[in-house]
């Protein structure tokens, strides 16, 4: 058995996002991601070979999808299911409060 907390001992400032693997199987991976003002580098898009279900646990964030001009604002409790190959990026995360994501990557 593995036990933990998604919001315990959060760093207030990070040089880069903190990604912690929580569980993994052949076709699935669950991660906790902590952002402190991090964004996807300009001109870069995530273009993944897997689906990604993301829950915003704490903080705030905005995502952008290459096929849509509107940003998707996320607050605690909001989730997004991103199909594989749908290009997306993190436009903004709150620099004042750690943003905690729960990401489930699956086939």
Secondary structure, 3 states (H helix, E strand, C coil): CCCCCCCCCCCCCCCCCEEEEEEEECCEEEEEEEECCCCCCCCCCECCCCEEEEEEEECEEEEEECCCCCCEEEECCCEEEECCCCCEEEEEECCCCCEEEEEEEEC
